[in-house]
Each structure stands twice: as structure tokens, then as C-alpha cells.
Amino acid sequence: MHSLLLTNIQQLFGVREQSRLLRGKDLAILPEINQAYLLLENGLIKAYGPMSDLAELPETDAKVLNISGQTVLPAWCDSHTHLVFAASRENEFIDKIHGLSYAAIAAKGGGILNSAEKIKNTPETVLFEQAWQRLQEIIRLGTGAVEIKSGYGLTVEGELKMLRVIRKLKEASPIPVKASFLGAHTYPPEYKNDHQGYIKLITEEMLPAISRENLADYIDAFCEEGFFSAEETAAICTAGMRYGLRPKIHANQLHLSGGVQTGVALKALSVDHLETMDEAAIQCLAESDTIGTLLPTAAYFLRMPFQPARALIDAGAAIALASDYNPGSSPSGNMNTVVSMSCIQMKMLPEEAVNAATINGAYAMGLEHEMGSITVGKRANLIITKPVPSLAYIPYAFGTNLIDKIIINGALY
């Protein structure tokens, strides 16, 4: 039996007897214990409490780790990434500096189509190795659960190749991995003027093949002008739902696309991006059980207005934070940066940002019973920070690596 006892924790954050999706004023409440202990057993959280209660703990042969002066948080739950890709796109980064828009780069064969071409020419084994390295990198940065999307295949073979790589990551990964099928990422050139033909390919060929191999947990679509309309998104997601895949939708990134309302109508688990919101979209989301996942590093990288986090929180919407790790618009999986940027640019309180990146992120992946809080019985995936004066110091010191140690499944990683 593997057990580890952390003692003299300066602050133990995210302590919850029971999990619930947080919204409104509750998002700003991050329960903590000062001068705490935390007992981990067989990969799970076994017990916690103030150091003054440690003597009451039954006798244990746990290895003791005294982390006096340090802070412990639940690991980040990154519920929106495109971690599997074949090559970086820094040449497009230069195009953006020269003033080309996202749409202009896509029009000349860049963007998603660029990544799709690279996926086609990269063997599955190489894709896995590249993605495995990225996975190790984000774990070291404190991510304890991750969702990964397909969407750079855009053919039956390409999408299946990506989803098989994600399945291999799931099988090998020490952290939970969720898979989203995003065949509806853009239209391949040969279907540019035949939208129904590509939708038919998704619904009649890709989805049955994905279902046969049990390759996905969720279905996603890029609901956006020039990509998939609200009606097309609804048709694709409805087809996915027939195969047991719950929708998670790219919504309202570049325009008021109707993606939020479509997602809510479909009871989507989340609608993600939300850079472009009006009062109707905010209210629609606030009155639903759908989570709004905000991706501030994508807005930053594309020089777009940041998501209206304050308006969403104040309206009562449930929000999560994620990295959107991808080669085109957010080439970083660093959730510490996401949390910091949310405070600096979206005026979220540190407690709100941590909750949105942990417990609400877990809900946005269907992992709320396993991840996202310091709760007895949950997986012991944790961040131990270097000594910090307060929680606020973590997002405040945005350029400093404040992670001292990572614990995955109850053991030092």
C-alpha cells in the first residue's frame, strides 16, 4: 500500500466535502485550511485537516513529507486542448505580426488546413511521441486532467488516426484524458462548396467508425461564420448524440455565431471561447446548466478582446478556464499563465480563477467525482507551490515558476 503524508502545509486550498458546479458569488469562495496535513493512500486523498488534529489520525506507515511554508492546490483541470498536432505554426505567427488576419491566413492554406496537411503526412507513432512529450510538459506545469480534441484530420482516416493517438495517450497517461471528436473544425478544400457532403461524411462515415472503436467521449463543432453555422452545428452534434457523445461546442469566438444558444438547446456540457458575447448570449448561458469555458490565452495570442468573464460571473453563468493548447492560436498548455491572465485581463479574483481552473474545469470534462478539489476519495493529483505569501501571489507573479513539486496519483511525479 503506497501512502504519503504531507505535513505543515501553510495553506491547503480547494477543500470540499462535496463537489458542486460553482457559479455567481460561490465562484469566489475557495475553502482552505491553514497549517494543515494531507494523507494520500493508494493514489487517492484519504484524510486532511489542521495539524492540531494530526495526533487523532490512526497509526500509518506513510512516508512523511514536511512541506513547511508551502501551499497545496488541486491540480489544474484543462478541459479544452488540441494537444495532438504534427507541427508548430510560427510562420503564421510572423504573418500575424505583418497584419494578416486569422481568416486571411486560413484563406491562403494556413490555419487548420495547414495542420491537417501535416497530420496526413505524419505516422501515428510520431504523432503519439510528440503528444506524449507535450503531455509530460503540462503535467510538470500542474495539469492533472486534460481533454484533447481531434479536428486536424478532416478525413475519415485522419480523424481516426488522431483519435487513436488520443486513445493511446489515455491508456499510457498517469492523468485522466478525455477525447473530443472535432471533425467539424473546418471544411476541407474539396468540400468548400459542398457543406452537406462533408456533414454527411461526418455523420455517416466518421461517427459510425468512431463508435465501433469507442474512440471519443464528446462531439465538438466550430460554430462560426465561414465555418459551421448554428444549424449545421446542431445537425452534427445531434448525430453525435445518437452515438452517446455529449456536445462541447466552439462558440462565439469571432462573431455572434449562435453557438451559445445552440449549445444550450442541445444541453451541451460546455460552450467554449466566448470572446464575442451580447446580453442575450450571456443570459442564455446563465440560465442553463451548460458551462462557459473561457480561453484567455487564445484571445491574447490572436489580439482579440478578452472574454467578458465579469459579466458572465455576475449574471450567474458557470464558467471554467482552459488553455486551448494548439499550434495556431494558443501554443501553450501552461494553466498557470491562463489563471494569471484571467485575473489580470478578465478581472477575475484569484479564488474565482483557481475554482474555474480546478473544480469547474473538472465538471467541464465530466470528472467532478474524480478531480478538481481536495475531497476524500478523489484522485490525489496536486500542486505543491514554492513558499508564497498568499494565494493572490500566484497569479500576481505571472512570470515566475512557483511550482515546487507535482503529485500525481498520490506520488511525487
C-alpha positions as CSV (number, residue, x, y, z in Angstrom):
1,M,0.0,0.0,0.0
2,H,1.5,3.3,-1.1
3,S,0.9,6.2,1.2
4,L,2.2,9.7,1.6
5,L,1.6,12.2,4.5
6,L,2.1,15.9,3.7
7,T,2.6,17.9,7.0
8,N,2.8,21.5,7.9
9,I,1.1,22.7,4.8
10,Q,0.9,26.5,5.1
11,Q,-2.4,26.7,3.2
12,L,-4.4,23.8,1.8
13,F,-6.8,25.2,-0.8
14,G,-9.9,23.8,-2.5
15,V,-11.0,21.7,0.5
16,R,-14.6,20.5,-0.2
17,E,-16.6,17.7,1.5
18,Q,-18.8,17.5,-1.6
19,S,-18.4,18.8,-5.2
20,R,-20.8,21.1,-7.0
21,L,-20.5,23.3,-10.0
22,L,-19.8,26.9,-8.9
23,R,-21.4,30.0,-10.2
24,G,-22.0,33.6,-9.2
25,K,-20.7,34.6,-5.8
26,D,-19.9,31.0,-4.9
27,L,-17.1,31.0,-7.5
28,A,-15.2,33.4,-5.2
29,I,-15.3,31.0,-2.3
30,L,-12.2,28.8,-2.1
31,P,-12.2,26.9,1.2
32,E,-8.8,26.5,2.9
33,I,-7.2,25.1,5.9
34,N,-4.1,26.9,7.4
35,Q,-1.3,24.7,8.9
36,A,-2.7,21.5,7.5
37,Y,-1.9,17.9,6.9
38,L,-3.0,15.8,3.9
39,L,-2.8,11.9,3.8
40,L,-2.7,10.2,0.4
41,E,-3.2,6.5,0.1
42,N,-3.3,4.2,-3.0
43,G,-3.4,7.3,-5.3
44,L,-6.4,8.9,-3.5
45,I,-7.0,11.5,-0.9
46,K,-7.5,9.6,2.3
47,A,-7.7,12.4,5.0
48,Y,-6.9,16.0,5.7
49,G,-7.3,18.5,8.5
50,P,-5.4,21.0,10.7
51,M,-2.0,19.9,12.1
52,S,-3.5,20.1,15.6
53,D,-5.7,17.1,14.6
54,L,-2.9,15.0,13.3
55,A,-2.4,13.1,16.5
56,E,-6.0,11.7,16.2
57,L,-5.1,10.1,12.8
58,P,-4.9,6.3,13.1
59,E,-1.4,4.9,13.0
60,T,0.0,5.0,9.5
61,D,3.3,3.8,7.9
62,A,3.0,6.6,5.3
63,K,6.2,8.3,4.1
64,V,6.1,11.8,5.6
65,L,6.9,14.9,3.6
66,N,7.2,18.1,5.6
67,I,6.4,21.0,3.4
68,S,6.5,23.7,6.0
69,G,5.7,27.2,4.5
70,Q,4.4,25.7,1.2
71,T,0.9,25.8,-0.3
72,V,-1.1,22.9,-1.8
73,L,-3.7,23.2,-4.5
74,P,-5.7,20.6,-6.6
75,A,-4.0,20.1,-9.9
76,W,-5.4,22.1,-12.9
77,C,-8.2,20.5,-15.0
78,D,-7.6,21.7,-18.6
79,S,-10.9,21.0,-20.3
80,H,-10.1,22.3,-23.8
81,T,-6.9,21.4,-25.8
82,H,-5.8,20.4,-29.2
83,L,-2.7,18.6,-27.8
84,V,-2.2,16.2,-30.8
85,F,-0.7,18.1,-33.7
86,A,2.1,17.4,-36.1
87,A,4.0,20.7,-36.3
88,S,4.2,24.2,-34.9
89,R,3.0,27.2,-37.0
90,E,5.4,30.0,-36.1
91,N,5.5,31.1,-39.7
92,E,1.8,32.1,-39.3
93,F,2.8,33.9,-36.1
94,I,5.1,36.1,-38.4
95,D,2.1,36.6,-40.8
96,K,0.0,37.9,-37.9
97,I,2.8,40.3,-37.0
98,H,2.7,41.5,-40.6
99,G,-1.0,42.2,-40.1
100,L,-2.7,39.2,-41.7
101,S,-6.0,38.2,-40.1
102,Y,-6.9,34.7,-38.9
103,A,-9.3,34.5,-41.9
104,A,-6.7,35.7,-44.4
105,I,-4.2,33.1,-43.2
106,A,-6.8,30.4,-43.5
107,A,-7.7,31.6,-47.0
108,K,-4.1,31.0,-48.2
109,G,-4.0,27.4,-46.9
110,G,-2.8,28.2,-43.4
111,G,-4.6,27.7,-40.1
112,I,-6.4,24.4,-39.6
113,L,-5.8,23.3,-43.2
114,N,-2.0,23.6,-42.6
115,S,-2.3,21.4,-39.5
116,A,-4.5,18.9,-41.4
117,E,-1.9,18.6,-44.2
118,K,0.9,17.9,-41.6
119,I,-1.3,15.3,-39.8
120,K,-1.9,13.4,-43.1
121,N,1.9,13.1,-43.7
122,T,2.9,12.1,-40.1
123,P,2.8,8.5,-38.9
124,E,0.7,7.7,-35.9
125,T,3.7,6.6,-33.9
126,V,5.4,10.0,-34.4
127,L,2.2,11.9,-33.5
128,F,2.0,9.9,-30.3
129,E,5.6,10.6,-29.3
130,Q,5.1,14.3,-30.0
131,A,1.9,14.4,-28.0
132,W,3.4,12.4,-25.2
133,Q,6.2,14.9,-24.7
134,R,3.6,17.7,-24.6
135,L,1.6,15.8,-22.0
136,Q,4.7,15.4,-19.8
137,E,5.3,19.1,-20.1
138,I,1.8,20.1,-19.0
139,I,1.8,17.7,-16.1
140,R,5.0,19.3,-14.9
141,L,3.2,22.6,-15.1
142,G,0.5,21.4,-12.8
143,T,-2.2,19.9,-15.1
144,G,-3.8,16.9,-13.5
145,A,-6.5,16.1,-16.1
146,V,-6.9,17.1,-19.8
147,E,-9.3,17.0,-22.7
148,I,-7.9,16.6,-26.2
149,K,-9.7,17.2,-29.5
150,S,-9.3,15.7,-32.9
151,G,-10.0,18.1,-35.8
152,Y,-6.8,18.3,-37.8
153,G,-7.6,15.1,-39.8
154,L,-10.7,16.3,-41.7
155,T,-10.9,12.9,-43.5
156,V,-12.1,9.6,-42.1
157,E,-8.6,8.3,-41.9
158,G,-7.1,11.5,-40.5
159,E,-9.7,11.8,-37.7
160,L,-9.4,8.2,-36.8
161,K,-5.6,8.5,-36.7
162,M,-5.9,11.4,-34.3
163,L,-8.4,9.7,-32.0
164,R,-6.4,6.6,-31.9
165,V,-3.4,8.6,-30.8
166,I,-5.6,10.2,-28.1
167,R,-6.7,6.7,-27.0
168,K,-3.1,5.6,-26.7
169,L,-2.4,8.7,-24.6
170,K,-5.4,7.8,-22.4
171,E,-4.0,4.2,-21.9
172,A,-0.5,5.4,-21.1
173,S,-1.2,8.6,-19.3
174,P,-0.9,8.9,-15.5
175,I,-3.6,11.6,-15.5
176,P,-7.2,11.4,-16.8
177,V,-7.6,12.1,-20.5
178,K,-10.9,12.8,-22.3
179,A,-11.3,12.7,-26.1
180,S,-13.5,15.0,-28.2
181,F,-14.3,14.3,-31.9
182,L,-14.0,17.6,-33.7
183,G,-14.3,16.5,-37.4
184,A,-16.4,19.7,-37.8
185,H,-13.4,22.0,-37.3
186,T,-13.4,23.4,-40.8
187,Y,-14.4,22.3,-44.3
188,P,-11.7,20.5,-46.3
189,P,-11.0,22.3,-49.6
190,E,-12.8,19.6,-51.7
191,Y,-16.0,20.3,-49.7
192,K,-15.7,24.1,-49.6
193,N,-18.8,24.4,-51.8
194,D,-20.5,21.1,-50.6
195,H,-21.2,21.6,-46.9
196,Q,-23.8,18.9,-46.9
197,G,-21.4,16.4,-48.5
198,Y,-18.9,16.9,-45.6
199,I,-21.5,16.8,-42.9
200,K,-22.7,13.5,-44.5
201,L,-19.1,12.2,-44.3
202,I,-19.0,13.1,-40.6
203,T,-22.4,11.7,-39.7
204,E,-22.5,8.6,-42.0
205,E,-18.8,7.5,-42.1
206,M,-16.7,9.1,-39.3
207,L,-19.2,8.7,-36.4
208,P,-20.0,5.0,-37.0
209,A,-16.3,4.2,-37.3
210,I,-15.5,6.2,-34.1
211,S,-18.4,4.4,-32.3
212,R,-17.1,1.0,-33.4
213,E,-13.7,1.6,-31.9
214,N,-15.1,3.6,-28.9
215,L,-12.7,6.5,-29.7
216,A,-14.5,9.6,-28.3
217,D,-16.2,10.9,-25.2
218,Y,-17.6,14.1,-26.7
219,I,-18.5,15.7,-30.0
220,D,-17.5,19.2,-30.9
221,A,-18.0,21.6,-33.8
222,F,-16.6,25.1,-34.7
223,C,-19.8,27.1,-34.8
224,E,-18.6,30.2,-36.6
225,E,-19.2,32.4,-39.6
226,G,-17.2,30.8,-42.5
227,F,-17.1,27.5,-40.7
228,F,-20.2,25.7,-39.4
229,S,-23.5,27.5,-39.0
230,A,-25.7,27.1,-35.9
231,E,-28.0,24.8,-38.0
232,E,-25.0,22.7,-39.2
233,T,-23.6,22.5,-35.7
234,A,-26.9,21.3,-34.3
235,A,-27.2,18.6,-37.0
236,I,-23.7,17.3,-36.4
237,C,-24.0,17.3,-32.6
238,T,-27.4,15.7,-32.8
239,A,-25.9,12.9,-34.9
240,G,-23.1,12.5,-32.4
241,M,-25.6,12.3,-29.5
242,R,-27.2,9.3,-31.2
243,Y,-23.8,7.6,-30.6
244,G,-23.7,8.6,-27.0
245,L,-21.4,11.6,-27.5
246,R,-22.3,14.7,-25.5
247,P,-21.7,18.0,-27.3
248,K,-18.9,20.5,-26.3
249,I,-19.0,23.4,-28.8
250,H,-16.6,26.1,-30.1
251,A,-18.9,29.1,-29.8
252,N,-18.8,32.8,-30.3
253,Q,-15.1,33.2,-30.9
254,L,-15.0,35.6,-33.9
255,H,-18.7,36.6,-34.2
256,L,-22.1,36.2,-32.5
257,S,-22.4,32.8,-34.2
258,G,-25.4,31.5,-32.3
259,G,-23.1,28.8,-30.9
260,V,-24.1,29.6,-27.3
261,Q,-27.8,29.3,-27.9
262,T,-27.2,26.1,-30.0
263,G,-25.1,24.6,-27.2
264,V,-27.7,25.4,-24.5
265,A,-30.5,24.0,-26.6
266,L,-28.5,20.7,-27.1
267,K,-27.7,20.6,-23.4
268,A,-24.0,20.7,-24.3
269,L,-21.6,20.1,-21.4
270,S,-19.8,23.3,-22.4
271,V,-19.6,26.1,-24.9
272,D,-16.0,27.3,-25.3
273,H,-14.2,30.5,-26.3
274,L,-17.0,33.2,-25.9
275,E,-14.8,36.2,-26.9
276,T,-17.9,37.7,-28.7
277,M,-20.9,37.9,-26.4
278,D,-24.0,40.0,-26.2
279,E,-26.6,40.3,-23.4
280,A,-28.8,37.6,-25.0
281,A,-26.0,35.1,-25.2
282,I,-24.8,35.8,-21.6
283,Q,-28.4,35.4,-20.2
284,C,-29.0,32.3,-22.2
285,L,-25.8,30.7,-20.7
286,A,-26.5,32.0,-17.2
287,E,-30.0,30.3,-17.2
288,S,-28.6,26.9,-18.3
289,D,-26.5,24.1,-16.9
290,T,-24.0,24.4,-19.8
291,I,-20.6,25.6,-18.7
292,G,-18.9,28.6,-20.5
293,T,-15.2,27.7,-20.9
294,L,-13.0,30.7,-21.3
295,L,-9.7,30.5,-23.2
296,P,-7.9,33.8,-22.5
297,T,-4.5,32.8,-23.9
298,A,-6.2,32.3,-27.3
299,A,-7.7,35.8,-27.2
300,Y,-4.2,37.1,-26.1
301,F,-2.4,35.3,-29.0
302,L,-4.9,36.5,-31.6
303,R,-5.0,40.0,-30.1
304,M,-8.8,39.7,-29.7
305,P,-10.9,41.3,-26.9
306,F,-10.8,39.0,-23.8
307,Q,-13.9,37.1,-22.8
308,P,-16.3,39.0,-20.6
309,A,-15.7,37.0,-17.5
310,R,-17.1,39.5,-15.1
311,A,-20.4,39.9,-16.9
312,L,-20.7,36.1,-17.1
313,I,-20.0,35.6,-13.4
314,D,-22.2,38.4,-12.3
315,A,-25.1,37.0,-14.5
316,G,-24.7,33.7,-12.7
317,A,-23.2,31.6,-15.6
318,A,-21.0,28.7,-14.6
319,I,-17.5,29.2,-16.1
320,A,-14.3,27.2,-16.5
321,L,-10.8,28.1,-17.6
322,A,-8.8,26.1,-20.1
323,S,-5.6,26.6,-22.2
324,D,-6.8,25.8,-25.8
325,Y,-3.3,24.4,-26.3
326,N,-2.9,24.3,-30.1
327,P,-0.3,25.3,-32.8
328,G,-2.3,28.1,-34.4
329,S,-3.9,30.3,-31.7
330,S,-2.6,29.2,-28.3
331,P,0.7,27.4,-28.5
332,S,1.0,26.9,-24.7
333,G,-0.6,24.5,-22.3
334,N,0.6,26.4,-19.2
335,M,-2.5,26.7,-17.0
336,N,-0.6,28.9,-14.6
337,T,-0.5,31.6,-17.3
338,V,-4.2,31.0,-18.0
339,V,-5.1,31.6,-14.3
340,S,-2.8,34.7,-14.1
341,M,-4.2,36.2,-17.4
342,S,-7.7,35.6,-16.2
343,C,-7.0,37.8,-13.1
344,I,-5.0,40.5,-15.0
345,Q,-7.1,40.8,-18.2
346,M,-10.5,39.5,-17.2
347,K,-10.7,40.9,-13.7
348,M,-11.3,37.5,-12.1
349,L,-10.4,37.2,-8.4
350,P,-7.6,34.7,-7.7
351,E,-10.2,32.4,-5.9
352,E,-12.5,32.6,-8.9
353,A,-9.7,31.8,-11.3
354,V,-8.5,28.8,-9.3
355,N,-12.0,27.4,-8.9
356,A,-12.7,27.9,-12.6
357,A,-9.4,26.0,-13.4
358,T,-10.0,23.2,-11.0
359,I,-13.4,22.1,-9.9
360,N,-15.4,23.8,-12.7
361,G,-12.8,22.5,-15.2
362,A,-13.3,19.0,-13.8
363,Y,-17.1,19.4,-14.4
364,A,-16.4,20.6,-18.0
365,M,-14.8,17.1,-18.6
366,G,-17.3,15.0,-16.6
367,L,-14.5,14.4,-14.0
368,E,-16.1,16.1,-11.0
369,H,-16.2,12.9,-8.9
370,E,-12.5,12.3,-9.5
371,M,-10.8,15.6,-9.8
372,G,-10.9,19.4,-9.0
373,S,-10.9,19.6,-5.2
374,I,-9.3,18.3,-2.0
375,T,-12.0,15.8,-1.2
376,V,-11.7,12.4,0.4
377,G,-11.8,9.6,-2.2
378,K,-10.7,11.9,-5.1
379,R,-7.6,11.2,-7.1
380,A,-4.5,12.7,-5.4
381,N,-3.3,15.0,-8.3
382,L,-1.9,18.0,-6.6
383,I,0.3,21.1,-6.9
384,I,2.8,22.0,-4.2
385,T,4.0,25.6,-4.7
386,K,7.2,27.2,-3.5
387,P,6.7,29.3,-0.4
388,V,4.2,32.2,-1.4
389,P,2.8,34.9,0.9
390,S,-0.8,34.3,-0.2
391,L,-3.0,32.8,-2.9
392,A,-3.0,36.1,-4.8
393,Y,0.7,36.0,-5.2
394,I,0.4,33.0,-7.6
395,P,-1.4,35.0,-10.4
396,Y,0.3,38.2,-9.4
397,A,3.8,36.9,-10.1
398,F,2.9,35.9,-13.6
399,G,6.3,35.3,-15.0
400,T,7.7,33.2,-12.2
401,N,7.5,29.4,-11.9
402,L,6.0,28.9,-8.4
403,I,5.6,25.1,-8.7
404,D,7.9,23.2,-6.4
405,K,6.6,19.7,-6.7
406,I,3.8,17.8,-8.5
407,I,1.9,14.8,-7.1
408,I,0.1,12.5,-9.5
409,N,-1.9,9.6,-8.1
410,G,-0.5,10.1,-4.6
411,A,3.2,10.0,-5.6
412,L,5.8,12.7,-6.4
413,Y,6.0,13.0,-10.2
